[in-house]
Amino acid sequence: MVTSIIQAIQYNDSEGRLLTYDVRSRQSSSLGLEKARIRFRFSHHRFCVGRYILTSELEFVLQPCPSISKQSRGKQCEACANVDESKYLHAAHLGGKVPHRVAEYMAQPHWLYVAVFADGDVKVGTAAQSRKTRRLAEQGAVCADFVGVVADGYLVRELEDQVSSSTRVSQGFSSVRKAQAWVNPRPLIELESICASTAERVRASSALIWGQSISEKWRARSNALINPRPGQYRLPFGGIEPDFIYDWEVLSVQGPTALIHTHFASGAGDYVVDLSALIGREIDTDLEDSAEGGGTGPAMLF
């Protein structure tokens, strides 16, 4: 029987949290990841994470899947994907009707930003006024510069497309790539220099005639991941395997990436982990000691 499902990694300002859904009690809960000690095992199966719905306060809330559908691919079943309101955000500027609350959400001011990641990769992105800095925390950027603000979400996405095309700056990177970036990171001073020069190119782009050109710098809060030595952290060999018992001390979280310390005698050490690989997995924290995991210490239950 399915017990708890990992639904999402969410941020409250700069604090990373793991959102889970308990199938038996039909309750969602969240765990603050920073400094958490977790002992767990994942199943082989993935399940639908649910659907994002806009509240009257124009906040996206993740509602559980009513049928807890097992997924062979993707994160959502067809039923949840059809009613998910977040799907409209990145295509609304291309035309077509959107739900009333989505239209309200899109009507607020939106920001264009340049963000830089640990290995120097750069992206251009957008953030609604209500999620301005939270968006950067979710992305896992090390530093960023807000380069423009426009009246609504339709204009900002057109602006993003034009800027990306004219400056050859990407609009996104995979969570796997973001985790790998921490294995060979560049010094913070270099990343801030890359951010400044790229932001200047974007501001100089003729596409910014639509909005107000600004410079508002942002830097991720200081944590164990920021400014490490190259080669200081490793990716877990072979990724995260189902049915293996893990014992993690979460040292730091940056977007979808966590720095963890393992307590297994066979592989103790500090590793960077792509947390998005856990989304949709069934989690079991009610574990007995076993030779398979070899973990010690208390489990932090969801």
C-alpha positions in Angstrom: 0.0 0.0 0.0 1.2 3.5 -0.9 1.9 5.5 2.3 3.6 8.9 1.7 4.5 10.5 -1.7 7.0 13.2 -2.2 5.2 16.0 -4.1 7.6 18.9 -4.5 10.5 20.9 -3.3 9.1 24.3 -2.3 10.7 27.5 -1.0 9.4 29.9 1.6 11.6 32.9 0.7 15.0 31.2 0.9 14.1 28.1 3.0 13.9 24.8 1.1 11.2 22.4 2.2 10.1 18.9 1.1 6.4 18.6 0.6 4.9 15.2 1.1 1.4 13.7 1.0 0.3 11.0 3.5 -2.2 8.8 1.6 -3.6 7.2 4.8 -4.5 10.5 6.6 -4.9 12.4 3.3 -2.8 15.3 4.8 0.0 17.2 3.2 3.0 18.2 5.3 6.4 19.8 4.8 9.8 19.3 6.2 12.4 22.0 6.5 15.5 20.5 4.8 18.3 22.6 6.3 20.1 20.6 9.0 17.5 17.8 8.9 18.5 14.2 9.6 16.5 11.8 7.5 16.6 8.0 7.2 14.5 6.7 4.4 13.9 4.3 1.5 12.2 4.9 -1.9 10.1 2.6 -3.9 10.6 1.7 -7.6 7.4 3.4 -8.5 6.5 7.0 -9.3 3.1 8.5 -8.6 1.3 11.5 -9.8 2.2 14.6 -7.7 -1.1 16.3 -8.1 -2.1 19.6 -9.7 -1.3 23.3 -9.1 -4.4 25.5 -8.5 -4.5 29.3 -8.0 -6.1 30.5 -4.8 -8.1 33.7 -4.4 -4.9 35.2 -3.0 -3.2 34.3 -6.3 -0.9 31.8 -4.7 -0.3 28.4 -6.4 -1.2 25.5 -4.1 -0.3 21.9 -5.0 -3.4 19.7 -4.5 -2.9 15.9 -4.3 -4.0 13.6 -7.0 -7.4 12.2 -6.1 -6.6 8.7 -7.6 -2.9 8.6 -6.6 -2.1 7.4 -10.1 1.0 5.4 -10.8 3.2 7.0 -13.4 5.4 5.4 -16.0 6.6 8.7 -17.3 6.1 12.4 -16.3 5.0 13.8 -13.0 1.3 14.0 -13.5 -1.6 11.8 -14.6 -3.7 13.0 -17.5 -6.6 14.1 -15.2 -4.3 16.3 -13.1 -2.4 17.7 -16.1 -5.7 18.8 -17.7 -6.7 21.0 -14.7 -3.3 22.2 -13.6 -3.4 26.0 -13.8 0.4 26.5 -13.8 0.6 25.1 -17.3 -0.8 28.4 -18.8 2.0 30.6 -17.5 4.7 30.0 -20.1 2.4 29.9 -23.1 -0.2 32.6 -22.3 1.7 35.2 -24.4 1.3 32.9 -27.4 -2.4 33.4 -27.4 -5.4 31.4 -26.3 -7.9 31.6 -23.4 -6.7 31.3 -19.8 -8.7 30.8 -16.6 -9.9 34.0 -14.8 -7.5 33.7 -11.9 -4.6 32.9 -14.2 -5.4 36.1 -16.1 -5.4 38.0 -12.7 -2.0 36.5 -11.8 -0.6 37.5 -15.2 -1.8 41.1 -14.8 0.6 41.9 -12.0 4.1 43.4 -12.7 6.7 40.9 -13.8 10.5 41.0 -13.7 13.1 39.9 -16.1 16.3 38.6 -14.5 19.7 37.2 -15.3 20.8 34.3 -13.1 24.2 32.6 -12.7 24.8 29.1 -11.4 27.7 27.5 -9.7 29.8 26.6 -12.7 29.1 29.9 -14.5 26.1 28.8 -16.6 23.8 31.8 -17.2 20.1 32.0 -17.8 17.5 34.7 -18.4 14.2 34.2 -16.7 11.0 35.9 -15.4 9.3 36.3 -12.0 6.0 37.6 -10.9 6.0 40.5 -8.4 4.5 38.2 -5.8 7.2 35.6 -6.2 10.2 37.8 -7.1 13.0 36.5 -4.9 11.4 33.2 -4.1 11.7 32.3 -7.8 15.5 32.8 -7.7 15.7 30.6 -4.6 13.8 27.9 -6.4 16.1 28.1 -9.4 19.2 27.5 -7.3 21.0 30.5 -8.6 24.2 31.8 -6.8 23.7 35.4 -7.9 21.3 37.3 -10.1 20.5 40.8 -11.5 16.9 42.0 -12.1 17.3 43.9 -15.4 13.8 45.0 -16.3 10.2 45.2 -15.1 7.1 45.3 -17.2 3.4 45.7 -16.7 2.3 42.0 -16.9 3.3 38.4 -17.5 2.4 38.4 -21.2 4.9 41.2 -22.0 7.7 39.8 -19.9 7.6 36.4 -21.6 7.7 38.0 -25.0 10.6 40.1 -23.7 12.3 37.0 -22.4 12.0 35.3 -25.8 13.5 38.3 -27.6 16.3 38.8 -25.2 17.3 35.1 -25.2 17.3 35.1 -29.0 19.3 38.4 -29.4 21.9 37.7 -26.7 22.1 33.8 -27.0 21.4 33.5 -23.2 19.6 30.3 -22.3 16.1 30.3 -20.7 16.8 27.2 -18.5 18.9 24.3 -17.4 18.0 20.9 -16.0 18.1 20.1 -12.3 20.7 17.4 -13.1 23.0 20.0 -14.7 22.5 22.3 -11.7 23.6 19.6 -9.3 26.6 18.7 -11.4 27.6 22.4 -11.4 28.6 22.1 -7.7 31.2 19.4 -8.4 33.4 22.0 -10.2 32.2 25.4 -9.1 33.8 28.7 -9.9 34.7 31.3 -7.2 31.9 33.6 -6.2 33.8 36.7 -7.4 33.9 35.2 -10.9 30.2 34.3 -10.9 29.3 37.9 -9.9 31.5 39.2 -12.7 29.8 36.9 -15.2 26.4 38.1 -13.9 27.3 41.8 -14.2 28.6 41.5 -17.8 25.7 39.4 -19.0 23.2 41.7 -17.3 24.8 44.7 -19.1 24.4 42.9 -22.4 20.8 42.2 -21.7 20.1 45.7 -20.6 21.7 47.0 -23.8 19.5 44.7 -25.9 17.0 46.7 -28.0 14.3 44.3 -26.7 14.3 46.2 -23.4 12.5 49.2 -25.0 9.3 47.6 -23.7 10.2 47.8 -20.1 12.0 49.9 -17.5 15.7 49.0 -17.6 17.1 48.6 -14.0 19.8 46.9 -12.1 18.8 45.2 -8.8 21.3 42.7 -7.7 20.5 39.5 -5.7 22.8 37.0 -4.0 21.8 33.6 -2.5 22.1 33.5 1.3 25.4 32.2 2.6 25.4 28.5 3.1 27.7 25.4 2.9 27.3 25.2 -0.9 28.3 28.8 -1.7 31.9 29.2 -2.8 33.3 25.7 -2.2 36.6 24.4 -3.5 36.5 22.6 -6.9 36.2 18.9 -6.2 35.1 19.4 -2.6 31.7 17.7 -3.2 30.8 14.6 -5.2 27.7 13.4 -7.0 26.4 10.1 -5.5 27.6 7.2 -7.7 24.9 5.9 -9.9 22.3 8.4 -8.5 19.6 7.5 -6.0 18.6 3.8 -6.1 15.1 2.6 -5.1 14.9 0.1 -2.1 18.3 1.1 -0.7 18.1 2.6 2.8 19.6 6.1 3.0 20.8 8.0 6.0 21.2 11.7 5.2 22.2 14.7 7.2 21.2 17.7 5.0 23.9 20.3 5.4 22.5 22.9 2.9 19.9 23.3 0.1 20.2 25.5 -3.0 17.3 25.3 -5.4 16.8 21.6 -6.4 20.3 20.7 -5.1 21.1 19.5 -1.6 24.5 19.1 0.0 24.2 16.0 2.2 26.5 14.0 4.5 26.0 10.2 4.4 26.6 8.0 7.5 27.3 4.7 5.7 30.7 3.1 6.5 31.0 2.2 2.8 30.5 5.7 1.4 30.5 8.2 4.2 31.2 11.8 3.0 29.7 14.9 1.5 27.7 14.7 -1.7 25.5 16.9 -3.9 22.1 15.4 -4.7 19.5 16.4 -7.3 16.4 16.4 -5.1 14.0 16.6 -8.1 14.9 13.0 -8.8 12.8 12.2 -5.6 9.6 13.8 -6.7 6.7 11.4 -7.2 8.5 8.6 -5.2 6.8 6.8 -2.4 8.9 7.2 0.8 9.2 4.9 3.7 10.7 6.3 7.0 9.5 3.5 9.3 12.7 1.5 9.0 14.5 -1.1 11.1 18.3 -1.2 11.3 19.7 -3.3 8.5 23.0 -4.3 7.1 21.9 -2.8 3.8 21.8 0.7 5.0 24.0 0.7 8.1 22.7 4.0 9.2 22.6 5.2 12.8 20.8 7.9 14.6 17.2 9.0 14.7 14.9 9.3 11.7 13.1 12.5 11.1 9.6 11.5 10.1 7.5 13.4 7.6 
